[in-house]
């Protein structure tokens, strides 16, 4: 579930980062046909955190129009009611679209008129059988009435196999649609999960036009930066801005053991883990333990507020590029929270340590 939530979070951030400063190329229009919404209900169409247009429902209909905000052939937008009670992500093109939806089932809304949205729907349909199997196994494993330990071990093995098969199916779709911006978008998000070798092969198979999209350029940057670092490797240095605007290198962070901690203000599991990490930091700091937090936020205010609200006392950096954070690309971070424990010789000795597991490892190494 965490990875799915993170995927959605990372996908929306990636979509939002595509807006260019160029003038609009054309216009779009959306005819909304909806059931169950009271007259005067407001709908808002957003892109890159900006409301492009809004309209009120009258007799089960509304209409949205405006200049198309991107140089790409399509842009992912979100349509929502005032309090996000009902919302839908979908691909908009500079053309006329029709939307047919129902209150309470709005995420299943049908979109017609967008070839890009049709391709996105085809991708979802192609993955549906595998996704259903993964979701079913997760429900069995994590339900309140969880199975016995032996059954859980067997189910976890089945889940890993199902997740691997689902990933293979996703890769097949991208390989079979090298010209689609949907493929470029998915690969820009999931490249570090697929691995550098597979990502390179898929990218090389893309059309030149797809490589030149902002998604394609993000993939190219990931391939240029990715180091595929493993336990036992020497750490890779980097430098990013601190909250006060100065620049800090990982190599400049003192400590017998340094925890490189990737997180974000929008990451619920990260925020839940922070109080425990603060306690661990207080216990081991005087014995040579230090942390460098690297935020995958893209909004400075949200980043700074999370540091303050969670009372994080260790050094923090971020280039505010969201999931395309340069350090995250170097370290192949495909989900957060994620961390790397580095010893005084610069060797990565562990990764993804949480809670008591981190505390035990620090106690062993900082005797």
Steps between C-alpha positions, in 0.01 A plus 500: 500500500785738586653462158164554333440815707849618430457429129189716490675773700808487284288480176305817586824685588652394170192607305494835676861573411442490125363853452713721277524874489413507132176650380198278463489312172124458473186463708313216667135453586339247731130424496402350834199270532455395862238337720433544870648849539277782619461805281763767578761237601839641400756304298862617470753396234860525626842466341828569674308620808323766295126503432460523123123529508201435724129452442178429683274204431165593351254225410772231518735686267795739506760623253867590540714679242835671486840533336698176495788553746775275364718440197446125542223335294313426825511597866383317811249709695271454797130585506351526848219637712568768759620270779640225273212273604477399135800520268646354183849508346496483122690604188382816325587590142446828310169379363138436603449235770190352657484380859230269637497434874298440814527627855668245726653321201681794349840333472334258254387790282519434124698742281451512123681709242853456638720246321754527782236417760395199290859379505514551877179297535650226282803486730275465806295229329816315393620495862159438659518117539845518659409798716188321624710200603751721685222690678327176599818357654570824687150495648553143621838578654419832663136445601416521875431125497851426373591138417735281702875555466550206264220619276634856511842381383340317210278797413795741511684279250192503278476879535862551395444279196179686412670839536786385279255376236311830517822694448592280203158569349550875543839479330344306211243775447767771493708298253198452273410873502830685454328801342251564781544780751333263748802270468740791551308621803489156665868434436597841641328400825584129518845491342688446826257220590552326166877534538756685294551227238130458420441876506786555256361234264151650508631854455716395203187347343301825532437718197714812472192714561428319826861542613465875447198535729563626852433145622762366260751759621434396860575139406820606326610687812426200721710275275784752511491527882405151619783318677312183599667510843484189718602403852879478500546779245662834576248780533449753220543862601259778405423858600161668547352813661416512871191679635703820551619501138854379559630188327600185686686193377438155637876471548492806730264334749711378795437173680622147559173387346290720270144412406403637159124535545269557201158634596236764412238713670226328296616148595274370778722204600802734514321738735382211717857373528650839591419497877678165537795626296523813718526279811765279339696808395494639855620168641797448265606847385767545768643160404568611143167454322383763251217528250471688171140542392432527126150619419316396185270800531453758227345770717738683732227612742374143548855372553585763762167457679553123530850551645359739758186303584690171540783672697774349284837613644737348242632664179258518208542557126278501193518619141116520509463290185264248653562139394760628253728604786854451374616308808197271477593423140861430595390258773217342294235594754167366373298532819514690826581484782837359394840532662864395468731454800858607423800421723808713569682343204225614265357152447126437480449242775120477503187640340133543582546467877198602706402523865654236724703352212685831461546537875648149534741557211620830648545339843714227343720737299534783754602303809 
